[in-house]
């Protein structure tokens, strides 16, 4: 009996060691590339460092600067506004196109559109931003040219106008990322059991009733996943504002990550840049926790 107990214990020990061996590379990567830089940022926020001279301890001076910086409030407002526009657009268009692709289209057509929509997602954000820089050009850009053919004002200054520049950034971001949302939504919709729809048809439900009472509730875990990662990503938007508008005109499209980059690598104030990064991390953390808490009320599982 005791030998059997020892055998079971040794087997469990070997299984545990094998499990730890499998997760060790990922765990080390997480500690080195995520936790390590995070702790370094917290430490760096207490120093004044310009990359050229040794860091000088300044205590909470960088945090005092954060709360007295008149630009930070407006930049955070810009970031939140752009984030709301990007998240809403990606979620809405992603769901609409996923519904179309989930309809009874021929397989070849569905596969073609899946590849077409997803292709921009695998292209670098820098390349996409450069493409849209040309498309949005006021004088030579194809977008203004075709708008002119439609009788719309063909001299829209997409990249140097406080009215149009935020929209230009949203368009470029959605064009690049909506394919990911389409595929995830499509996967979530196809994972819903067809038995629910067959039962609804027997009860006489129409297309809208099936979508509202079956698809949306059972798609809620997918919606939560996309909502969380889209808000996290949108709050860190950088390439499009940096390449398309350089944050201008003025601070109209300057996001907090672009401001962090400028403070760190343009003005060489690494301590203040680290402080700004920590403030962004805190906001993302709070918003993510709120989303998961609220999700208990509207997320349903099969």
C-alpha positions as CSV (number, residue, x, y, z in Angstrom):
1,X,0.0,0.0,0.0
2,X,2.8,2.4,1.0
3,X,4.6,1.6,-2.3
4,X,1.5,2.5,-4.3
5,X,1.2,5.8,-2.4
6,X,4.9,6.5,-3.1
7,X,4.4,5.6,-6.8
8,X,1.4,8.0,-7.1
9,X,3.3,10.8,-5.4
10,X,6.4,10.3,-7.6
11,X,4.2,10.3,-10.7
12,X,2.5,13.6,-9.6
13,X,5.9,15.1,-8.9
14,X,7.2,14.1,-12.3
15,X,4.1,15.6,-14.0
16,X,4.5,18.8,-12.0
17,X,8.1,19.1,-13.0
18,X,7.2,18.5,-16.6
19,X,4.5,21.2,-16.4
20,X,7.0,23.7,-14.9
21,X,9.5,22.8,-17.6
22,X,7.0,23.6,-20.3
23,X,5.9,27.0,-18.8
24,X,9.5,28.0,-17.8
25,X,10.4,29.7,-21.2
26,X,7.2,31.7,-21.3
27,X,7.6,32.6,-17.6
28,X,11.2,33.7,-18.1
29,X,10.2,35.8,-21.1
30,X,7.4,37.4,-19.1
31,X,9.7,38.2,-16.2
32,X,12.5,39.6,-18.4
33,X,10.5,41.5,-21.0
34,X,7.4,42.5,-19.1
35,X,7.9,42.6,-15.3
36,X,11.5,43.7,-15.5
37,X,10.9,46.8,-17.7
38,X,7.8,47.6,-15.6
39,X,9.8,47.6,-12.4
40,X,12.6,49.6,-14.1
41,X,10.0,52.2,-15.1
42,X,8.8,52.6,-11.6
43,X,12.4,53.1,-10.4
44,X,13.3,55.4,-13.3
45,X,10.3,57.7,-12.4
46,X,12.3,58.7,-9.3
47,X,15.3,59.8,-11.3
48,X,16.3,62.6,-13.6
49,X,18.2,61.0,-16.5
50,X,19.0,62.3,-20.0
51,X,20.7,59.2,-21.3
52,X,24.1,61.0,-21.4
53,X,24.9,61.6,-17.7
54,X,24.4,59.3,-14.7
55,X,20.8,59.2,-13.3
56,X,20.1,61.7,-10.5
57,X,17.7,60.8,-7.8
58,X,14.9,63.5,-7.6
59,X,12.2,61.6,-5.5
60,X,8.7,62.6,-6.5
61,X,9.7,65.6,-8.6
62,X,8.6,63.8,-11.8
63,X,5.2,63.1,-10.3
64,X,4.8,66.7,-9.3
65,X,5.7,67.7,-12.9
66,X,3.0,65.3,-14.2
67,X,0.2,66.9,-12.2
68,X,1.4,70.4,-13.0
69,X,1.9,69.7,-16.8
70,X,-0.8,71.8,-18.5
71,X,-0.6,69.7,-21.7
72,X,-1.2,66.2,-20.1
73,X,-4.9,66.7,-19.5
74,X,-5.6,67.7,-23.1
75,X,-3.4,64.9,-24.5
76,X,-5.3,62.4,-22.4
77,X,-8.6,63.8,-23.7
78,X,-7.3,63.4,-27.3
79,X,-6.2,59.8,-26.5
80,X,-9.6,58.9,-25.0
81,X,-11.5,60.5,-27.8
82,X,-9.4,58.7,-30.5
83,X,-9.7,55.5,-28.5
84,X,-13.5,55.7,-28.4
85,X,-13.7,56.3,-32.1
86,X,-11.2,53.5,-32.9
87,X,-12.8,50.9,-30.6
88,X,-16.4,51.7,-31.7
89,X,-15.4,51.6,-35.4
90,X,-13.4,48.4,-35.2
91,X,-16.1,46.6,-33.2
92,X,-19.0,47.8,-35.3
93,X,-17.5,47.2,-38.8
94,X,-15.9,43.9,-37.5
95,X,-19.3,42.6,-36.4
96,X,-21.1,43.8,-39.6
97,X,-18.6,42.2,-42.0
98,X,-18.5,39.0,-39.9
99,X,-22.3,38.7,-40.2
100,X,-22.0,39.1,-44.0
101,X,-19.2,36.5,-44.2
102,X,-21.3,34.1,-42.0
103,X,-24.1,34.2,-44.5
104,X,-24.6,31.6,-47.2
105,X,-21.9,32.8,-49.6
106,X,-19.9,30.4,-51.7
107,X,-16.9,29.1,-49.9
108,X,-14.4,30.6,-52.4
109,X,-15.9,34.0,-52.0
110,X,-15.9,33.8,-48.2
111,X,-12.3,32.7,-48.2
112,X,-11.3,35.5,-50.6
113,X,-12.9,38.1,-48.4
114,X,-11.3,36.7,-45.3
115,X,-7.9,36.9,-46.8
116,X,-8.6,40.4,-48.2
117,X,-9.8,41.8,-44.9
118,X,-7.0,40.2,-42.8
119,X,-4.1,41.1,-45.1
120,X,-3.7,44.7,-43.8
121,X,-3.5,43.4,-40.3
122,X,-0.2,41.6,-40.9
123,X,1.3,44.6,-42.6
124,X,3.4,46.8,-40.3
125,X,1.6,49.9,-38.9
126,X,4.4,52.1,-40.3
127,X,3.9,50.8,-43.8
128,X,0.1,51.3,-43.5
129,X,0.6,54.8,-42.2
130,X,2.9,55.7,-45.1
131,X,0.3,54.4,-47.6
132,X,-2.4,56.6,-46.0
133,X,-0.1,59.6,-45.9
134,X,-0.2,59.5,-49.7
135,X,-3.9,58.7,-49.9
136,X,-4.7,61.6,-47.6
137,X,-2.5,64.1,-49.5
138,X,-4.6,67.3,-50.1
139,X,-3.3,68.0,-53.6
140,X,-2.2,64.6,-55.0
141,X,-4.1,62.1,-52.9
142,X,-6.6,59.8,-54.6
143,X,-9.1,60.2,-51.8
144,X,-9.6,63.9,-52.5
145,X,-9.6,63.2,-56.2
146,X,-12.5,60.8,-56.0
147,X,-14.4,63.0,-53.5
148,X,-14.1,65.7,-56.1
149,X,-15.7,63.5,-58.8
150,X,-18.6,62.9,-56.4
151,X,-19.1,66.7,-56.0
152,X,-17.6,66.8,-52.5
153,X,-15.0,69.4,-51.5
154,X,-11.8,68.0,-53.0
155,X,-9.4,70.2,-51.0
156,X,-9.9,68.6,-47.6
157,X,-6.7,69.0,-45.5
158,X,-6.9,65.6,-43.9
159,X,-3.5,65.7,-42.2
160,X,-3.2,69.3,-41.1
161,X,-6.7,70.1,-39.8
162,X,-7.9,69.8,-36.2
163,X,-11.3,68.9,-37.7
164,X,-10.2,66.1,-40.1
165,X,-6.9,64.8,-38.7
166,X,-8.5,62.7,-35.9
167,X,-10.8,61.1,-38.5
168,X,-7.9,60.4,-40.8
169,X,-6.1,58.5,-38.0
170,X,-9.2,56.5,-37.2
171,X,-9.7,55.5,-40.9
172,X,-6.1,54.4,-41.1
173,X,-6.3,52.4,-37.9
174,X,-9.6,50.7,-38.8
175,X,-8.4,49.8,-42.3
176,X,-5.4,48.0,-40.7
177,X,-7.0,46.3,-37.8
178,X,-10.6,45.5,-38.7
179,X,-9.7,42.2,-40.3
180,X,-8.6,40.8,-37.0
181,X,-12.0,41.8,-35.5
182,X,-13.8,40.2,-38.4
183,X,-12.0,36.9,-38.0
184,X,-12.5,36.8,-34.2
185,X,-16.2,37.7,-34.5
186,X,-16.6,35.1,-37.3
187,X,-15.0,32.4,-35.1
188,X,-17.3,33.3,-32.2
189,X,-20.4,33.1,-34.4
190,X,-19.5,29.8,-35.9
191,X,-18.9,28.3,-32.5
192,X,-22.5,28.9,-31.6
193,X,-24.5,25.7,-31.8
194,X,-26.9,25.6,-34.7
195,X,-29.4,23.9,-32.5
196,X,-30.3,27.3,-31.0
197,X,-31.2,28.7,-34.4
198,X,-33.2,25.6,-35.4
199,X,-35.2,25.8,-32.2
200,X,-35.8,29.5,-32.8
201,X,-37.0,28.9,-36.4
202,X,-39.5,26.3,-35.1
203,X,-40.8,29.0,-32.8
204,X,-41.2,31.4,-35.7
205,X,-38.3,33.8,-34.9
206,X,-37.2,36.0,-37.8
207,X,-33.6,36.9,-38.6
208,X,-33.4,40.0,-36.3
209,X,-34.9,38.1,-33.4
210,X,-32.4,35.3,-33.8
211,X,-29.5,37.8,-33.9
212,X,-30.8,39.8,-30.9
213,X,-31.8,36.8,-28.7
214,X,-29.2,34.2,-29.7
215,X,-26.2,35.6,-31.6
216,X,-25.5,38.6,-29.5
217,X,-25.9,37.0,-26.0
218,X,-23.8,34.0,-27.0
219,X,-21.3,36.2,-28.7
220,X,-20.8,38.2,-25.5
221,X,-17.5,36.4,-24.4
222,X,-16.0,37.3,-27.8
223,X,-17.2,40.8,-27.5
224,X,-15.7,41.1,-24.1
225,X,-12.3,39.8,-25.3
226,X,-12.2,42.2,-28.3
227,X,-13.4,45.1,-26.1
228,X,-10.6,44.6,-23.6
229,X,-7.8,44.2,-26.1
230,X,-9.1,47.0,-28.4
231,X,-9.3,49.5,-25.5
232,X,-5.8,48.5,-24.4
233,X,-4.5,48.8,-27.9
234,X,-6.3,52.1,-28.7
235,X,-5.0,53.8,-25.6
236,X,-1.5,53.0,-26.8
237,X,-2.0,54.2,-30.4
238,X,1.3,55.6,-31.7
239,X,2.3,54.9,-35.3
240,X,-0.6,56.6,-37.0
241,X,-0.5,59.9,-35.1
242,X,3.3,59.9,-35.3
243,X,3.6,59.3,-39.0
244,X,0.4,60.9,-40.4
245,X,0.2,64.1,-38.3
246,X,3.2,64.2,-35.9
247,X,0.6,64.9,-33.2
248,X,-0.6,68.1,-34.9
249,X,-1.9,70.5,-35.7
250,X,-0.9,71.7,-32.3
251,X,-1.8,68.9,-29.9
252,X,-5.0,68.0,-31.8
253,X,-3.9,64.4,-32.5
254,X,-1.1,64.0,-30.0
255,X,-1.7,60.8,-27.9
256,X,-0.2,60.0,-24.6
257,X,2.2,57.3,-26.1
258,X,3.4,59.8,-28.7
259,X,4.0,62.3,-25.8
260,X,5.9,59.7,-23.9
261,X,8.1,59.0,-26.9
262,X,8.8,62.7,-27.4
263,X,9.7,63.3,-23.7
264,X,12.0,60.3,-23.7
265,X,13.7,60.5,-27.1
266,X,13.2,64.1,-28.2
267,X,13.8,65.9,-25.0
268,X,15.7,63.1,-23.3
269,X,13.7,63.3,-20.1
270,X,13.6,59.6,-19.4
271,X,12.4,60.0,-15.8
272,X,9.4,62.0,-16.8
273,X,8.7,59.7,-19.7
274,X,8.7,56.7,-17.3
275,X,6.3,58.6,-15.0
276,X,3.9,59.2,-17.9
277,X,4.1,55.5,-18.9
278,X,3.2,54.5,-15.3
279,X,0.2,56.8,-15.4
280,X,-1.0,55.2,-18.6
281,X,-0.5,51.7,-17.1
282,X,-2.6,52.7,-14.1
283,X,-5.4,54.0,-16.3
284,X,-5.4,50.8,-18.5
285,X,-5.3,48.6,-15.4
286,X,-8.3,50.4,-13.8
287,X,-10.3,50.3,-17.1
288,X,-9.6,46.6,-17.6
289,X,-10.7,45.8,-14.0
290,X,-13.9,47.8,-14.5
291,X,-14.6,45.9,-17.7
292,X,-14.2,42.5,-16.1
293,X,-16.4,43.5,-13.1
294,X,-19.2,44.8,-15.4
295,X,-18.9,41.8,-17.6
296,X,-20.6,39.7,-15.0
297,X,-23.8,41.4,-15.8
298,X,-23.9,40.9,-19.6
299,X,-21.5,38.1,-20.6
300,X,-23.2,34.7,-21.1
301,X,-21.7,31.3,-21.9
302,X,-23.3,28.3,-23.7
